[in-house]
Amino acid sequence: MKKSLKQVALIVTLGTVLSKAAGLFRQLVIASAFGISSAYDAYNYAYIIPGFFLVLIGGLNGPFHNAIVTVLSQKNNKESEYLTSTVNTIISTVLIIVSLIIIIFADNIISLTAPGLTQEVHHIATLQLRIMTPIVFLSGLIGIGFGLLNSRDDFFLSSISPLISSVVLIIGISFFTTQVKQEIGTFDIAFRGGVILAISTLVGAFLQWIIQIKSLLKKNLFQLKLNWDINNSGFKEIFRIIWPATFSSGMLQINVFTDLFFASGIAGAAAGLSYANFIVQAPLGIISNALLIPLLPTYSRLRKSDEKSEFLNKIRQGLIYSSASMIILGSILISLSSPIVKLIFERGEFEIKAVELVSQLLIAYGIGMPAYLNRDLLVRIFYALEDAETPFKLSGIGIFLNILFDWILIGGPTPWGNQLPFNFGVAGIVLATVAVNFLTCLRLLFKLQKMIGK
C-alpha cells in the first residue's frame, strides 16, 4: 500500500531527528577523546576522498540517489531487477578500480591534498586513507540500495543510516578511551586513535549497506549477478540525470577540498573547522529549511501565474526574513562564541587551546551568516525563474575566487615563505568563503535586477 505524503514526511523527519541527535553525541565523544590532536586532524584530511564518494554516490538525496529513485519509480520489479544488476555491475567495477588506485597511491594523494602536514599527521592520514578506501566501493552499493528502497516507498532505513555510522564511531571511540589512559599527544596513542577512527568509519559504512539487504530481498530487488548491458535505455536515463547533478554538487566538495588544502599548514585547523562547522550547521539547517522549503514552490507558482508585483513582494520578504534571522544568529555566534564552544565541547582532550581556535572560527562564520543564507535564497529564486545556468556559472567562478582568497588571507604562502604581511590563520579560510558568498550575492542581485526590474 502506497504511503501518503504526510506518512513519508513523518518517517523521514523521525529518522533525521534520530540521526542528528546521534551525530551531536558523536561529535561530543570525538571532542572529548581527541580535541584538536593529530589523530582527528589527520582523519579530516584522510576522509576527504571517501567522504566525497559517500556524499555524492551513497548519500541520501544526492545526485546518484535521486537518479535511481527517479528512474526506478517508473519501473516494475522485473525491469528494476534487470536495471539494478546493470548499474551494480558497472558502478562497482569502476569504484573497485578507483579504490585500488587510491590504496596504491595513498601517500601521494595525502601529499597532494594536504602538502603542509607534519610528518606525524601525514603518516597517520595515509594509513587512515588506506583503511577507509573501501568506503569508495561501498558508496555505490549504499546509494543504489537506498535508491531502490525509496523508489518502493521504503524511507526509514535510508533516513537512519547516518545514525548507524555515528553509533559505530561512538562505540569505537569509547573502547579506545577505556583502553588508553595516556594523553593523546604522544605519537603512539595518536596513531592508535587514528586507526580506531578509520576502522569505525569503515565499519559504519559497511553496516549502512548490510541493513539494506533484508528489505531488498523482501522486495526481490537484491541483485549480485553481473550484467554489462550499458545500452539499456534505463541505464542511459540514469546517467543522463547523474552527470550534471554530480558535477554541480561536486563543486561544493571542491571548495571543501580547497579549504583543507590551505589549512594543512596550520596545526589543528582541519579539526577546528570540523567542530565549528558542526555548531553552525545545526541552527542554520533548521532556519534554512523553515524559510527556503516553503518559499521555493511559492516563487514558482507566482512566476508562472504572472503575478509580478506579488512575486517581487515575496522576493523582498524572503530577503528581509533571511537577513534578519542570519544577523541575529551571526550576532549570537560572534558575541557568545567562547561560551558556546565551552558549553558544547570543553571536556576531556578538548582543552583551552581548542576552545580558542574554534571560538575564532565561530566569529568568522558569524560575520558571513547573512551572505550564506541570502545566496541560497537567491539561487532558488533563479531556479523559480527557470535559470539554472547563472547559479552554475557563479559556482564555477566561486571555486577560483575561493582559492585566491584562501591564499591571500593566510598570508600568501609559497615555497619561499609568506608573500603578504598579514595572516589571519585558519579564520582566514572561513573569511575567504564569506567573501565569495558576499560577491556571489551581489552578482545574483544585479542579475535579478536586470531580469525582473525594481
C-alpha positions in Angstrom: 0.0 0.0 0.0 1.4 3.4 -1.1 2.3 5.7 1.8 0.8 9.2 1.9 3.0 12.3 1.7 2.3 13.0 5.4 3.4 9.5 6.4 6.6 9.8 4.3 7.3 13.2 5.9 6.8 11.8 9.4 9.1 8.8 8.7 11.9 10.9 7.2 11.6 13.5 10.0 11.8 10.9 12.7 14.8 9.2 11.1 16.5 12.6 10.5 16.0 13.7 14.1 17.4 10.5 15.4 20.4 10.7 13.1 21.1 14.4 14.1 20.9 13.5 17.8 23.4 10.7 17.3 25.6 13.0 15.2 25.7 15.5 18.0 26.6 12.9 20.6 29.3 11.5 18.2 30.9 15.0 17.9 30.9 15.3 21.7 32.6 12.0 22.1 35.2 12.8 19.4 35.9 16.2 21.0 36.3 14.7 24.5 38.6 11.9 23.2 40.7 13.7 20.6 40.2 17.5 20.9 42.3 19.0 18.0 45.0 16.4 18.3 46.9 14.9 15.3 44.7 11.8 15.2 41.5 13.8 14.5 43.3 16.4 12.4 44.7 13.6 10.2 41.2 12.0 10.0 39.7 15.1 8.4 42.3 15.0 5.6 42.1 11.2 5.1 38.3 11.4 4.9 38.2 13.9 2.0 38.0 11.3 -0.8 36.0 8.6 0.9 33.6 11.3 2.2 33.3 12.8 -1.3 32.2 9.4 -2.8 29.9 8.6 0.2 28.1 12.0 -0.1 27.8 12.1 -3.9 27.2 8.4 -4.6 26.0 6.9 -1.3 24.3 10.0 0.1 20.6 10.3 0.7 19.2 13.0 -1.6 22.5 13.1 -3.5 22.6 13.1 -7.3 23.1 9.3 -7.6 20.3 8.5 -5.2 17.9 10.9 -6.9 18.7 9.5 -10.4 18.0 5.9 -9.1 14.7 6.9 -7.5 13.5 9.0 -10.5 14.0 6.2 -13.0 13.1 3.1 -10.9 9.9 4.6 -9.5 8.5 4.2 -13.1 9.7 0.6 -13.5 8.0 -2.7 -12.4 10.0 -5.2 -10.3 11.2 -7.2 -13.2 12.6 -4.2 -15.1 14.1 -2.8 -11.8 15.9 -6.1 -11.2 17.5 -6.1 -14.6 18.4 -2.4 -14.5 19.8 -2.8 -10.9 22.1 -5.6 -11.9 23.5 -3.4 -14.8 24.0 -0.4 -12.6 25.6 -2.5 -9.8 28.0 -4.2 -12.2 29.2 -1.0 -14.0 29.4 1.2 -10.9 31.0 -1.5 -8.7 33.7 -2.2 -11.4 34.6 1.4 -11.8 34.7 2.0 -8.0 36.8 -1.1 -7.4 39.4 0.3 -9.9 39.3 3.7 -8.2 39.7 2.1 -4.8 42.8 0.2 -5.9 44.4 3.3 -7.3 43.7 5.2 -4.0 45.2 2.4 -1.9 48.4 2.2 -4.1 48.9 6.0 -4.2 47.5 6.9 -0.8 50.8 8.6 0.3 51.0 10.7 -2.8 47.3 11.6 -2.5 47.8 12.9 1.0 50.9 14.8 -0.1 48.9 16.4 -2.9 45.7 17.3 -1.0 47.5 18.3 2.3 51.0 19.4 1.5 51.6 21.3 4.7 51.1 18.4 7.2 53.7 17.5 9.7 55.4 14.1 9.1 53.4 12.6 12.1 50.0 13.8 10.8 50.9 12.8 7.2 51.8 9.3 8.3 48.5 8.8 10.3 46.4 10.3 7.5 48.0 8.0 4.9 47.2 4.9 6.9 43.6 6.2 7.7 43.0 6.8 3.9 44.1 3.2 3.1 41.8 1.8 5.8 38.8 3.9 4.7 39.2 3.5 0.9 36.7 0.5 0.7 34.1 3.1 1.5 34.5 4.3 -2.1 33.3 0.9 -3.3 30.6 0.6 -0.6 29.2 4.1 -1.5 27.9 2.6 -4.8 26.2 -0.3 -3.1 24.7 2.1 -0.5 23.5 4.6 -3.0 21.9 2.0 -5.3 20.3 0.2 -2.3 18.7 3.2 -0.7 17.6 4.5 -4.1 15.8 1.1 -4.8 14.1 1.1 -1.4 13.0 4.8 -1.7 11.6 4.0 -5.2 9.4 1.4 -3.4 8.3 3.8 -0.6 10.7 2.4 2.0 12.2 5.5 3.6 13.1 4.7 7.2 16.3 2.8 6.7 17.8 5.5 4.5 16.9 8.3 6.9 18.5 6.5 9.9 21.6 5.3 8.0 23.8 8.2 9.4 22.7 7.2 12.9 24.3 3.7 12.3 27.7 5.3 11.4 27.5 7.6 14.4 26.8 4.7 16.8 29.7 2.6 15.5 32.1 5.6 15.9 30.8 6.2 19.4 31.4 2.6 20.3 34.9 2.5 18.7 36.0 5.7 20.4 34.5 4.7 23.8 36.5 1.4 23.5 39.7 3.4 22.7 39.3 5.8 25.7 38.7 2.9 28.1 41.8 1.1 26.9 44.1 4.1 26.8 44.9 6.1 29.9 47.8 8.2 28.4 47.5 11.6 26.8 46.5 11.7 23.1 49.5 13.9 22.4 52.0 11.0 22.2 52.5 9.7 18.7 51.8 6.0 19.6 48.5 6.9 21.2 47.6 9.3 18.4 48.4 6.6 15.9 46.2 4.1 17.6 43.4 6.6 18.0 43.6 7.4 14.3 43.4 3.7 13.4 40.3 3.3 15.6 38.6 6.4 13.9 39.3 5.0 10.4 38.2 1.4 11.2 35.0 2.6 12.9 34.1 4.8 9.9 34.6 1.9 7.5 32.5 -0.5 9.7 29.8 2.2 9.9 29.6 2.4 6.1 29.6 -1.4 5.7 26.7 -1.7 8.1 24.8 1.0 6.1 24.9 -1.5 3.3 24.2 -4.6 5.3 21.0 -3.2 6.9 19.5 -2.8 3.3 19.8 -6.4 2.4 16.9 -7.9 4.3 14.5 -5.2 2.8 15.9 -5.6 -0.7 15.5 -9.4 -0.5 11.9 -9.0 0.7 11.1 -6.8 -2.3 13.1 -9.1 -4.7 15.5 -6.3 -5.5 18.8 -7.6 -4.2 21.0 -8.3 -7.2 24.6 -9.6 -7.3 24.7 -11.1 -10.8 26.9 -9.4 -13.4 25.2 -7.6 -16.3 27.1 -5.4 -18.8 24.1 -4.1 -20.8 25.2 -0.4 -21.0 22.9 0.1 -23.9 19.8 -0.4 -21.7 17.6 2.7 -22.0 17.0 2.8 -18.2 20.8 2.8 -17.6 21.3 5.6 -20.1 18.5 7.6 -18.5 20.0 7.2 -15.0 23.4 8.5 -16.2 21.8 11.4 -18.1 20.4 12.6 -14.8 23.6 11.8 -12.8 26.3 13.7 -14.7 25.1 17.3 -14.5 23.8 16.9 -10.9 27.0 15.3 -9.8 29.1 18.0 -11.4 27.1 20.7 -9.7 27.1 19.0 -6.3 30.8 18.3 -6.7 31.6 22.0 -6.8 30.7 22.3 -3.1 33.1 19.4 -2.3 35.8 21.1 -4.3 35.5 24.1 -2.1 35.9 21.9 1.0 39.0 20.3 -0.6 40.4 23.8 -1.3 39.9 24.9 2.2 41.6 21.8 3.7 44.5 22.1 1.2 45.3 25.6 2.6 44.5 24.6 6.1 47.1 21.7 6.1 49.9 24.0 7.1 48.1 25.1 10.3 48.2 22.6 13.2 44.7 21.6 14.3 43.0 23.6 11.5 41.0 20.7 10.0 39.7 19.5 13.4 38.8 23.1 14.4 36.9 23.7 11.1 35.0 20.4 11.6 33.9 21.4 15.1 32.9 25.0 14.2 31.1 23.9 11.1 29.1 21.4 13.1 28.0 24.1 15.6 27.0 26.5 12.7 25.1 23.9 10.6 22.7 22.9 13.3 20.7 26.2 13.7 21.4 27.2 10.0 19.8 23.9 8.8 16.7 24.5 10.8 16.3 28.1 9.7 17.1 27.5 6.1 14.6 24.6 5.9 11.9 26.6 7.6 12.5 29.5 5.2 13.5 28.1 1.9 11.4 25.0 1.6 8.1 26.8 1.6 9.3 29.8 -0.4 10.6 27.8 -3.5 7.1 26.5 -4.6 5.7 29.9 -3.8 8.1 31.6 -6.1 7.5 29.0 -8.9 3.7 29.4 -8.6 3.8 33.2 -8.6 6.2 33.3 -11.5 4.1 31.0 -13.7 0.9 32.9 -12.8 2.5 36.2 -13.9 1.7 37.9 -10.6 4.7 40.2 -10.9 4.0 42.6 -8.0 3.3 39.7 -5.6 6.4 37.9 -6.9 8.5 41.0 -6.2 7.0 41.3 -2.7 7.8 37.7 -1.9 11.4 38.2 -3.0 11.8 41.2 -0.8 10.0 39.4 2.1 12.4 36.4 1.7 15.5 38.6 1.7 14.3 40.5 4.7 13.5 37.3 6.7 16.7 35.7 5.6 18.9 38.7 6.5 17.1 39.3 9.8 17.4 35.7 11.0 21.0 35.4 10.0 22.0 38.8 11.6 20.6 37.5 14.8 22.3 34.1 14.5 25.6 35.7 13.4 25.4 38.2 16.4 25.0 35.3 18.8 27.9 33.4 17.3 30.1 36.4 17.4 29.3 37.6 20.9 28.9 34.2 22.6 31.5 32.2 20.6 33.6 31.2 23.6 30.7 30.2 26.0 29.0 28.2 23.2 32.2 26.2 22.4 32.9 25.7 26.2 29.3 24.5 26.8 29.2 22.0 23.9 32.8 20.7 23.7 35.1 21.6 26.6 35.8 18.3 28.3 38.5 15.6 28.2 41.1 16.4 25.5 39.2 19.4 24.3 41.1 22.0 26.3 41.5 25.8 26.3 43.7 25.8 23.1 40.9 24.0 21.2 38.3 26.4 22.7 40.2 29.4 21.5 40.6 28.1 18.0 37.0 27.0 17.5 35.8 30.3 19.0 37.7 32.3 16.5 36.2 30.3 13.7 32.7 30.8 15.0 33.3 34.6 14.9 34.4 34.3 11.3 31.3 32.2 10.4 29.1 34.6 12.3 30.3 37.5 10.1 29.2 35.6 7.0 25.8 34.3 8.0 23.6 36.8 6.1 25.5 36.2 2.9 25.4 32.4 3.3 21.6 32.1 3.5 20.8 35.0 1.1 22.9 33.3 -1.5 20.9 30.1 -1.1 17.7 32.1 -1.3 18.7 33.9 -4.5 19.8 30.6 -6.1 16.3 29.3 -5.5 14.7 32.4 -7.0 16.7 31.8 -10.1 15.5 28.2 -10.2 12.0 29.5 -10.0 12.8 31.8 -12.9 14.0 28.6 -14.8 17.5 29.9 -14.9 19.9 27.2 -13.5 22.8 28.4 -15.7 23.6 31.6 -13.8 24.0 29.9 -10.4 26.0 27.1 -12.1 28.4 29.6 -13.7 28.8 31.6 -10.5 29.6 28.3 -8.6 32.4 27.7 -11.0 33.8 31.2 -10.7 33.4 30.9 -6.9 35.9 28.0 -6.8 38.6 30.1 -8.4 37.8 33.1 -6.1 37.9 30.8 -3.1 41.4 29.5 -4.0 42.6 33.1 -4.4 41.1 34.4 -1.2 42.3 31.4 0.8 45.8 32.1 -0.4 45.6 35.8 0.3 44.0 35.6 3.8 46.6 33.1 5.1 49.5 35.3 4.1 50.2 34.2 0.5 52.2 31.0 1.3 54.8 29.9 -1.2 57.9 27.5 -1.0 59.9 30.7 -0.3 57.7 31.8 2.7 54.7 34.0 3.0 54.5 36.8 0.4 52.0 39.0 2.3 52.4 41.0 5.5 49.2 39.7 7.1 47.9 36.3 8.0 44.5 35.5 9.5 45.3 31.9 10.1 42.6 29.3 9.9 39.9 32.0 10.4 41.1 33.5 7.1 39.9 30.3 5.3 36.4 30.9 6.7 36.6 34.6 5.8 37.5 33.6 2.2 34.3 31.6 1.9 32.4 34.6 3.4 33.9 36.9 0.8 32.9 34.5 -2.1 29.4 34.2 -0.7 29.1 38.0 -0.5 30.3 38.6 -4.0 28.0 35.9 -5.3 25.0 37.5 -3.6 25.9 40.9 -5.2 26.2 39.3 -8.7 22.9 37.4 -8.3 21.1 40.6 -7.1 22.4 42.6 -10.1 21.4 39.8 -12.5 18.0 39.6 -10.8 17.5 43.4 -11.2 18.1 43.0 -14.9 15.7 40.1 -15.3 12.7 41.3 -13.4 13.4 45.0 -12.6 12.7 47.0 -9.4 
